[in-house]
Amino acid sequence: MHEKQKHIYVGVDLHKQHHVAVIINCWQEKLDEIKFENKPSAFSTFLLDIDALTEEGLTPIFGLEDVGGYGRALAQFLTDHGQVVKEVNPALSYAERKSYVTVQKSDSWDAECVARILVRQLSQLPNAKPHDLFWSIQQLVTRRNALVKAQGALKNQLHIQLSHHYPSYKKFFSESCVEGVSIKQLTTFLLEVSHNTCSVKKANEILKLVIEDGNTTKEHQETRDFLVRSIVRDISFKKKEMNYVEGELKQLMSLLDFQLDSMPGIDLVTASALIAEIGDVRRFPNANKLARFAGIAPVYFGSGGKGKEQKSKQGNRALHALFYNLAVQQVQVAKGSKLPRNPVFYAYYQRKLKEGKTKGQALVCIMRRLVNIVYGMMKHQTAYELPIIEEKEVV
């Protein structure tokens, strides 16, 4: 008996309120279809129904497209009960639907397409391994990203209100606040709220603009003032919430005992974002697999015996962006001292440019090296140690 004949294949189309499962055999013959609610109390009945359809000597294999969203509870339940659960990339089921002459789209057909992929690509599909800690970190990162996006939109709204009604942003400060305030007092205030980015020059400019603008009061001024204060309150709330989220992230990250922040350019936010996208690094046999997952490894394109390797436009684009930003930070130099942030990568970057590579190509080379380093740090839970190189190599 062939290995594939030892199983029945259960493809599940996932939704918020309910799921639809289609069961087929190794010859892709449809055995049954089951619709059940997306709640733990219904999962037990669903598993009993699958057992009733499973002939003696056969075992079921489940395929789910999404094991981190609507399908997470089901994936967790099935793995806890010793079932084999495979992750099916949605791109595979989409291609399966489009491969037929008459394209269909229904819950039943979507589930059957997932089951068909199970039959054909059983050995290539990864096992679903829901991990509460990694999932929680991913949810916190998603929450923080939403707060950052909302805060950016609020700041744009604030700038619009100020530019429309206060040409020089006079109403950043009330009349009583700026009247009689010295340059030194205003500078001290600005340094505190701007995290030491504003200077005496900025304080002089603000006081000068306040005098030049004169009286900017217009009709319904109270409403416009209310809008500004409302937006400022909302920005302050988002900032506090972000601090709470980062505090929770710090606690969860300490449980993993990773030391990613020992590398220049990686702080708590970047480290948590990397872990949120990578998950359990042990699911990647080596760094090459992680590079391909991130879309950093080159892909060969050819035909008729001719071809070449090109930059991949596939893979996890969020993880790709994280490695790109990290690569940029590795080759940065300080504005004042002109010293490189990471002398090793700066020297490597300059060497690649001398070899004739463009800046973009040189950064991709750095990204690929960073994948190896991050993979090793996560797998072995080690810290990053900056190699000592001679000064002549940096120049």
N, C-alpha and C positions, 0 to 999 in steps of 0.2 A: 504494500500500500504506500502510495506517495505521501509525503509529509502533508501536503495541502489537503489530502482527502481525510485527514484526521480531525478536521475542524469544520465548524459552521461559522459563518462570517456575519457579524451584526454591525451594520452601518447606522449611525445615529445622526439625524438632522436636529440640531439644537436650537431652542428658542427660549424666550424669557418665561413664558407660562407653561409650555409643554414641549415634549420631545417626540420625534417620530423615528422608530427603528424599523429597518427592513432586514430580514434574515435571508441569506442565500447560502447555497452549498458551493463546493469547489468548482462545479460546472456552471456557476453563476445562474442557477435556477432559483427563482424566488420561492421561499418556503412560507413566509408569513410577514405580516406587517403589524406593528404594535404602536399605539399612541398612548403616552402616559404623561402625567403631570411632572413638572420640574420641582419636586420636593422629596425629601428623604423618605417620607412615609410611602410614597408610590414606587420607590426604587426596589424595595423588597418584592413587591408583587411583580414588577417587571422582570426581576431576576428569576423568580419562580416560573414565569411564562417561558423564559428562554430555556430553563432546565427541562420543561415539558417538551420542547421542540428538539432537544438535543438527544440523538440516538445513543445507545450504549457504545462506548468506545470513542466517542467524539467529544471534543471540547470547544466551547465558544470563544471567539476572539472578537473584541469590540473595537470599533474605529470611531474616534471623535475628532472633529475639526478644531474644537476650541476647548482646551482643558484649563484655561485660566479665567474664563468669563462665565457664560451661562452653563457651560459643561463641566465646570470645576467640581461642583457637588457630586455629580454623577461619576466622574472619574475617580474622585476620592472614595466614594462608596464601593465602586467595583474593585479598585485595587485593595481596599481594606478587606474585601471578601475573597481575595485570592484570584481574581479574574485577570486575564491578559488584556490590557488596554493599549491601543496604538494611537499615536498622534498622526492625523492625516492633514497635510498641508492643504489649506483651502484652494491653492492654485492647482493642485492635482485634481480635486473634484470638479473645479471649474473647467479644466481642460477635458475631463471625461464627459461633461455635459455637452461641450462644444464639438466633440468628436463625432457626433451622430448627425445624420442628414437632416433629421427633424429635431431641432433643439427644443427640449422640454424644460419646464421650471415649475416644480411643485415640491412640497415637503417629502413626499414619498419617493420621487425620483432622485432628489438630492441625497436622501439616505441610501438609496440603492447604489448611487454612484460611489459613495464612500465605501460601501461594502465591496463593490467590484475592484476598487483600488486595493483593498485589503487582500483580496485573492491574488492579484497580480504582483503586488509589491510587498508582500508580507515580511520578507527578510530585510528589506531596506528601511521600513518604517520604524521610527524610534518608539520605545516604550514610554507611556505616560507615567510620570513619577511626580504627582502633586506633592509639593513640599510647603508646609504652612509658613515657615520662616521666610523663604524666598518670595513666596506669594505676597506676604504682608509687606515686605520691603518694596515690592513692585507697586502695590497699591498706594503706599505712602509717597513714592516717587511720582506716581500719576497725580496724586492729590497736590503735591507741591508744584508740579508743572502747571496744573490748572490755576493755582493761586498766582503763579508768576505771570501767566498769560492774562488773567483778569486784572492784575495790578498794572500791567503794561497798558491795557485798554483804558483803565481809570486815569492813568497819568496823561494819556493822550487827550482824554476828555477835559482834564484839568487845564492843560496847556491851551486848548481851544477856548475855554471860558475866559482864561486870563488874557489871551491875546485879543479876544473880541472886545472885552470891556475894560481891560487895564493894559494899555499899550506897553508899559514898562514893568508890568507885574507888580505894581505898587501895592496891591492888596495882599501880597504875601505877608505883609505886616499891617496891622491896624494903625490909624492915625496916631494913637497914643503910644504905640510901640516905637515908632521911628522918630517921633518928635522929641528932640532933646537928647537922643541917643548918640553917644560918642562912637568914633570909628573903632576904638578898642573894644567897647561893649558889644557892638554889632559883630565884630570879627570873632570874638569869643563865642557868641551864639552860633554863628555860621559854622565854625569849626566843629562844634559839638554835633549839630544836626546833619552835617555833610560828611562826617567821619574824616575830618581833617583835609578835605579836598578844596574848600573855599579859603580865600586868603584876605589880607588887608585890601588888596586891589579890588576884589569883588565887593567888599563892604563899601569902599569909596564909590564904586559904580552904582550900587543900589541907592545910596543916599543921594547921589547926584540925579539919578533918574526920578526919584520921588519928588525932588524939587522941580525938575523940568516938566513933569506931567501935570503938575498943578491939580486942580479939582477935576476928578474923573467921574463924579456922581452924575447918574442919568436917571431917567424915569424907570420906575420899578427896580431901583437899585437893590432893595431888600431881597427880591427874588434871586437876583444874580449872586448876591452875597451868600444866600442860603445854598445855592447850587455848589458854590466853591467849597463852603464848609462841609456840605454833605459828601462831596467827592473826597475831600481830605480825610474825613472820618472813615470812609470806606477803605481808603488806602492804608490808613493806620491799622484798621481791623485786619486787612489782608496780611500786613507785615507781622502782626502778632500771631496770626494763625500759622504763618510760615515758620515762625520761631518754634511754635508748639510741634509742628510736623517734624522739623529738623531735630528737635529734642527726642522725639520718639524714634526717629531714624537712628540717632546716635546710640540709643539703648539696644536696638535690634542688631545694629552692625557690630556691637561689642560681643554679641553672642556667637558671631561667626569667626571671630579672632583673625580676620584678614588684616593685613598691614599695607593696604594699597595706598593710604595717605602718606606713606614714607617716601613716595616718589614725587619729585617736583611736578606741580601742575594738577595733582589729584588731592582734592579736599573731600570732606564728608559728602557733599552733594554729588560730585563726580563719581566717587567710589560707590555710592548707593545706586547711582544710575547705571553704572557698569554691571553691578550684581543683579539689578532688576532685569537687564536685558540678557545677561549670560545665564543666570540661574545657577544651578549646580554644575560647576565646571567639569565634574567627573563624567557628565554625559558626552563630553567631547574626548575621544581617545587621545588626541594630540592637538598641538597648536595649529596645525594645518587645517584641521576640521573647524576650529574656531574662526580662523581667518576666512574660510569659505563661508561660514555662517554669517560673518559680518560683511561679506561682499568685498573683501580686501584682496583675496587671492585672484590672480589673473585667470581669465577663461580663454580657452583656445577656440578660434573661429577659423574654419578652413573648408575648402571644397576643391575637388579635382587634384588633390595632392599638394595644394598650396594653401597656406594660411599663416596665422600668427596669433600670439597671445595678446589679448586686449584687456583693458580695465573692465571689471565687472560692474554692471549697473543693477545687480540683483542683491540678494542677501538682506539682512536686517539693517535698514537704513538708519534707524536710531542709534544702533551700536556703531555703525560706520561713522556717523557724525561725531560720536563721542571720541573715537580714536583719532579722527581728523583734528578736532579741537585740541586734543592732548598733544598731537604731533606738532601743531603750530606753537604751543606753549614751550615745547622742548627746544625750539630753535630761536626763541625770543632772546633779546639782549636788553639789559637795563638801560634806561634812558640816560642816566647820569654817568655811571661808570663804564657803560658799554660792555660789561661782562656778560657772557652767555648764561642763561638760566641753567642749562644742562650742557656743560662743555663737551661731553662725549657725543651727544646727538648733534650739537652745533658743528663739531668737526666732521661728523659723518655727512651732514647736510651739505657743507661746503665742498666736501670731496665729491659728492654726487653731482653738484653743479659743475665742477671742473671737468667731470667725465662727459658733460654734454647734456645731461638731463635737465628738463625744465623744472621750475620750482614745484609745480604740481606733482610731477613724477618723483622728485626727491622726497616730497612729503609722503607719498604713498609708500616709498621704501622705509621711511621712519615708522609709518603706521604698521607695516608688516612686522618690524622689529618689536614694536610696542605690544603687539598681540602675543609674541613669544614671551615677553617679560611678564605681562599681566597674567597670562596663562600659568606660568611657573609660580608666580607669587600666590595665586589663588589655590593652585593644586597643592603646593607644599607649605602654604601659610607662612611665607618668608617675607622679610622686609627688603626694600630696594636699597642697594648699596651703590653709590656713585663711584665708578672706577676712577682711579687717579691716572691722568695722562699728562704728558709733557706739554708745556705751554706752546711750543712751536707747532704742535699738532692742531691746536685750536685755531690758530691764525690761518 
